[in-house]
Amino acid sequence: MIGIGAYYRKKTANVNDFVLGGRGLGPWFTAFAYGTSYFSAVIFVGYAGKFGWAYGVASTWVGIGNAIIGSLMAWLILGKRTRTMTKHLDAKTMPEFFEFRYNSKTLKTVSALIIFIFLIPYTASVYNGLSRLFEKSFHIDYEWCIVAMAVFTAIYVIMGGYKATALNDFIQGIIMLIGIAAVVVAVLKVNGGFSGSMEAMGAIPDANGNTGVFNSIIGPDPINLIGVVILTSLGTWGLPQMVQKFYAIKDDKSVVTGTVVSTIFAVVVAGGCYFLGGFGRLFMEKNEKGEPIDGFDAIVPTMMDSLPSALFALIIVLVLSASMSTLSSLVLTSSSTLTIDLIKPLKKNMNEKEEVRIMRIFIAVFLLISVAIAVYSLRGAKQDAMVISSLMGISWGALAGAFLAPFMYGLFWKGVTKAAVMASFICGVGITVVHMMIYTFGVIPDAPKTLGGLALTSPVNAGAFAMLFGLIVVPVVSLITKSNDEDKKVAEAAFECYTK
């Protein structure tokens, strides 16, 4: 990985190269970069364990949703239009897209701050996933795992930028494909193959003593399962580190190939992870609360204990690859956003070399901040609240809740107004923060916990609601408010790219 970073250092001459690989990446590299940024150790260790425990084999629907909605539909609906319009506008980041598409520096600044703040909990969850597995397996304090992963990621991203990240993502993605397929087969063998494992899952009673629930198609709690599918699938449409992959792809033909490759990758990795996690109850006992005795994030590491040492070594490399590929994408997105959208407007006459240098510095700064927060959240007073699924739910809910609607509508509809975009920002972040204050920090002790079977305490459900609410808010506010003549001209100019 470091060698790849060193190789691309000399080929990264300007900001466009460093952030987007010169907008010349082929379909395979882009598809793997998309997939490896999407599926990290958060999915493999955190989500697969927690939701597999909650929904049994039905958690596989989450992986199917990720493949169909999060990959196939995202590429089909957003891929070509994103590539075309961002190239036409010369937008290198999502905040720049908001500025150029909606003629507003304020939207750029606000969106850049949201990205920088809310990518941090996601980064902490990535460290958490890797560290839990290392601590469980090798009895290494996870502070050391966090620091080591941050250092190696920093070296190759700082040196090689997006091209180094993309090539490493491709290599790491191949490891993930092989590893997931191998571990699913091996884990099922422990309980007598697929049929034996399904039979054993069916014999496990739920909280009401009913059997045949955890091996059913819809599982014990289909309502809350839908919330997980929405957050983890639709969320990719509004995450800056995901849609930025479309900015960098070479041409429309590459988008078609990338769609197929990305979808197959998602079927294997996401489908395999959630299917695997669905059998977690066969490997870990529950406590008096009905929860796993060592916590949700320990379920998948415990499942790995039964594997042969050679396969276990492959899983370690798999999780390391998944973590570092996502981490590299997050820090590159954060540093480029901070430099291009917040620092550059304040410092006039900044040349390309200086811009790239500042980005490299901020990659290191962002990693330091995220390491500190990851260690504190895992060792601090709020450790119980900082399970992987909660951290990711907070991050995805705020980011996708704020950005999904104004970004998607902005590609298809000239009538979106600045007020509608700002309303979406406020609602996405507001819903996430208010939910966190009420249910994570207990500001309102007597707040209701459920509503018609829907778990109100879940950050995942709050994030899913924020996204869907944004899809309603943007068109409604756009129809109520008006754009001035200058904004209308900017919108018309932006849409010229589709008629040329």
Phi, psi and omega in degrees: 000318178294323177299319178296318178299317180294321180298316184276352180302317182285342182263006179251090189266334185216182183297318180299320177294314186292320186270323187234010180063029180072015182054035183233020183282141180283176187293322183293313179298317182293318180296318179290324176297320178296311183294318182286332174288327181289309188251106181245193174296340175302316180289309187295315185265311188279297185291317180300320180290308185294313185279334172296321177294318185286321190244357180067211183296338179297344177298343176302333178301330178296315178297320178295319177298319177301320181289315185281308184275312186285336181245294185302304183292325178298316179292317182294318186274319186260332191308296185294316183294322177295311179302315184292311184288319180294326176291319179297319181277350187057042177268125182260343180226167178295317176301324176295323176301314179297322179295309186285325182285323185250007176056051185211115174288331179298315178299323178296313182295314181296316180294325178295320178294319178299316180298312184297320182288315190267357169281341182296311178298328177295318178298318178300323180291329178294315176300317183303314182301313180293315188294323179299319182291317180295318181294318180296321189270318187248358182057040176259131177303134188286352171300320181291323177296317180299312182296316182297315181296320179297319182295311182294321178296316180302318184298309186281332178286317180298320181286310192253350179064213188295321181296317178295320178297316183294317180293318176296322176300321180296313179295314181294327178295321177297318177299318180297317180299312181295315184296315181297313180301316182293318185287326178298314179299315183293318182293320179296327180298332183299327183247032174085031178080189185297311183295319179295320179293318179296319179296319179294321178295322180294336181278349182279125181281152174273191184298336180264004179086006180279140176255172181073018183265314187282353174247012180275165184293320184261349177073184185280344188214069186297331182297309181285336175297323178298322178300319178295317180299316181296311183300309187281344182258303181289335182302327183296337181292340183238006180273126185301323182288344178269305183293339178296338176297327178289333178299325193267349186289150193292309185204178183296325178298321178295328178297320180297310179297317180299326179299314181294311183298314182298320181293316178298318178301316181293321179301314182290308187285304182290314178301316179296318182297309183289326175298316178299312181298335180298343180258014184301328182293344178281348187243348183223137179280160179255157177268190183294340178275354183085012180255159178299141189296330180256012180095159184296324184286352179264356186296304183295316174304323178293322177298328182288340182301333184274358185275154173299152186299323181295318179291323178298321177299320177297322180294321178301315179292323177302309184292322176298316179297314181298320182290312186290326179294318178290317181300318181297321178294319181295314183288327178292318177297315182295313183292320180292321178296314182297317183287307186288322190260341180243316184280313184302317179298335181275335183246102183288158176061031177281125180275173186298316182297320180294322179298313180296320180297316179295321177301316180297321178296316183290333173300314179295318180297314181298319179296321178298315180297314183293325176297314181299317181290322179297316180294316180296315184292331181274334182252344188280188186294334183263025184303320182297327181279344187264036173293159188304315185297326179291314180300315182289323179299318178298312183293308182295322181298313181292312185291305182289327176298322180281319194257333189305305184295309181294331178288310183293311179299326181295337177279339189242338190228122180289341188279000179292133183257163177301318181300322179293320179296313179296322178299320178295318177302312183295316182293315181299310180289319183298313179300316181295313183291316179298316178299317181296318180295321183285312191259338177268317184257359171067037179298323176244094187301327185263018180298141181298145184265333181223161176214102181059037181091348179275127181283106181287339182284345186283122174296335178294312178295323178296318179295318178297319178296319180301318179295310182295324179295321178298323179295337176270318185299314186299308178294323180296310181294324179297324180285333180279319183266171182233150173265145176282174184298322181294318179296323178295321178295320178297318179296316178300317180295323179294322183278355176298334183298333182277342181260346181287000000 
